[in-house]
Amino acid sequence: MIKKRVKKGIVMCDIGCGKNASLIRGLTDTIERGVGLDSRTKSEIIGNIETIPSNLENTLPLPSETFDLVTVLAVLEHIENDSRLLAECHRILKKGGRILITVPTKANKPVGEFISYKLKLINPHHYRDHKRYYDKRKLGSDLERAGFKERRLQYWEFGMNLFAEAYKR
């Protein structure tokens, strides 16, 4: 879903990239440059990929209007002030840039907790850390308040998750 939306030669930022920044590292032949931010990563530059340890609750340590694409995948639900992070994403995007987001829906909560707490198939800390769950109306209005236009939102994985794509105009 994400990789097919990454165009050749773009500058990309993956917010909440994880310890290994696997998404952008897997796109090194496609993107011009990739930057990954996460509290669990280490500061490193390898080829066209840079990772920066960062507290996503704060101002992002990146210049304004730098990126063609920002991804925020399974991250917003873990952030206290998700509106601030969306505003920061808007700030670092170039005019016409895109943001791609995935978040869990309200239907995900009981299923995810059962899979995590009862079946032990997913780390329970992951679900315990969720601050909120989303629907199209909430995520759409959050994106609009942050300044994004032309939003497209769709449920996937049997309605358990929500995907959003929006543009900075």
C-alpha positions in Angstrom: 0.0 0.0 0.0 2.8 2.4 0.9 5.6 1.4 -1.5 3.5 1.7 -4.6 2.9 5.4 -3.7 6.6 6.3 -3.5 7.7 7.9 -6.7 11.2 7.7 -8.1 13.6 10.4 -7.1 11.7 11.9 -4.2 12.9 13.2 -0.8 11.0 11.2 1.9 10.7 11.3 5.7 9.4 8.3 7.7 8.2 9.6 11.1 8.3 6.8 13.7 10.6 4.7 11.4 11.5 2.2 14.1 14.9 1.1 15.3 16.0 0.0 11.9 14.2 2.4 9.5 13.3 -0.6 7.4 10.8 1.2 5.1 13.2 3.9 3.9 16.1 1.5 3.8 14.0 -0.7 1.5 13.5 2.2 -0.8 17.1 3.3 -1.3 17.1 2.6 -5.0 13.8 4.5 -5.5 14.2 7.6 -3.4 16.8 10.4 -3.8 17.1 10.8 0.0 15.3 9.3 3.0 15.2 10.5 6.6 13.8 8.4 9.5 12.9 9.8 12.9 12.3 7.7 15.9 13.2 7.6 19.6 14.6 4.1 19.2 16.9 4.7 16.2 20.5 5.9 16.3 22.0 8.8 14.5 23.5 7.5 11.3 23.9 8.3 7.6 24.4 5.4 5.2 24.3 6.3 1.6 21.1 8.3 0.9 19.4 7.3 4.2 19.7 9.3 7.4 18.3 8.3 10.8 17.8 10.8 13.6 16.8 9.9 17.2 13.9 12.1 18.0 11.1 12.6 20.5 8.1 12.9 18.2 6.2 14.8 20.9 8.5 17.8 20.2 9.2 20.0 17.3 10.8 17.8 14.6 14.5 18.5 14.1 14.0 19.1 10.4 13.9 22.2 8.2 10.6 23.4 6.8 9.4 22.6 3.3 12.0 19.9 2.7 10.2 16.7 1.9 8.0 15.5 -1.0 6.6 12.7 1.1 6.1 12.1 4.8 4.9 8.7 6.2 3.4 8.3 9.6 2.6 4.6 9.9 1.1 3.2 13.1 2.4 6.2 15.0 -0.3 8.9 15.7 -2.2 6.7 18.1 0.9 6.6 20.4 1.4 10.4 20.4 -0.1 12.5 23.2 -0.6 15.6 20.9 -1.3 14.1 17.5 -2.5 17.5 16.2 0.9 19.0 16.9 2.7 16.1 15.1 0.4 16.6 12.0 1.1 20.3 12.0 4.9 19.5 12.1 4.4 17.1 9.2 2.7 19.9 7.3 5.6 22.3 8.1 8.3 19.9 6.8 6.5 19.1 3.5 7.1 21.0 0.3 4.1 22.7 -1.3 2.3 19.9 -3.2 3.9 17.2 -0.9 2.0 14.3 0.4 1.5 12.6 3.7 0.6 8.9 4.1 -0.9 7.8 7.4 -2.1 4.5 9.0 -3.9 4.4 12.3 -6.0 1.8 14.1 -9.8 2.2 14.1 -12.2 1.9 17.0 -13.0 -1.6 15.8 -9.3 -2.5 16.2 -9.3 -1.9 20.0 -11.1 -5.0 21.3 -9.6 -7.3 18.6 -6.1 -6.0 19.0 -6.3 -6.2 22.8 -7.6 -9.8 22.6 -4.7 -10.8 20.2 -2.3 -9.0 22.4 -3.4 -9.7 26.0 -5.1 -13.1 25.7 -3.3 -14.8 22.7 0.0 -13.1 23.3 0.6 -12.8 19.6 1.5 -9.1 19.8 3.5 -7.3 22.4 1.0 -6.0 25.0 3.0 -2.8 25.5 2.0 -1.9 21.9 -1.7 -1.8 22.7 -1.3 -0.4 26.2 0.4 2.7 24.7 -2.5 3.6 22.4 -3.8 7.0 23.3 -6.8 6.9 20.9 -8.4 5.1 18.0 -9.7 6.8 14.8 -12.5 7.0 12.3 -12.6 8.9 9.0 -14.3 11.9 10.5 -11.7 12.4 13.3 -8.6 11.8 11.1 -10.1 13.9 8.3 -10.8 16.9 10.5 -7.4 16.5 12.2 -5.7 16.7 8.8 -7.8 19.7 7.7 -6.9 21.6 10.9 -3.2 20.9 10.2 -3.6 22.5 6.8 -3.9 19.4 4.5 -6.2 19.4 1.5 -7.5 16.8 -0.9 -7.7 14.1 1.7 -8.5 10.5 0.8 -9.3 8.1 3.6 -10.1 4.4 3.4 -10.6 1.6 5.8 -8.5 -1.6 5.2 -7.8 -4.9 6.9 -11.5 -5.5 7.5 -12.0 -2.1 9.0 -9.4 -2.5 11.7 -7.2 0.2 10.3 -7.5 3.5 8.4 -5.3 4.7 5.6 -5.1 8.4 4.8 -3.4 10.3 2.0 -3.4 14.1 1.9 -1.6 17.0 0.2 -0.1 20.2 1.3 -1.4 23.0 -1.0 
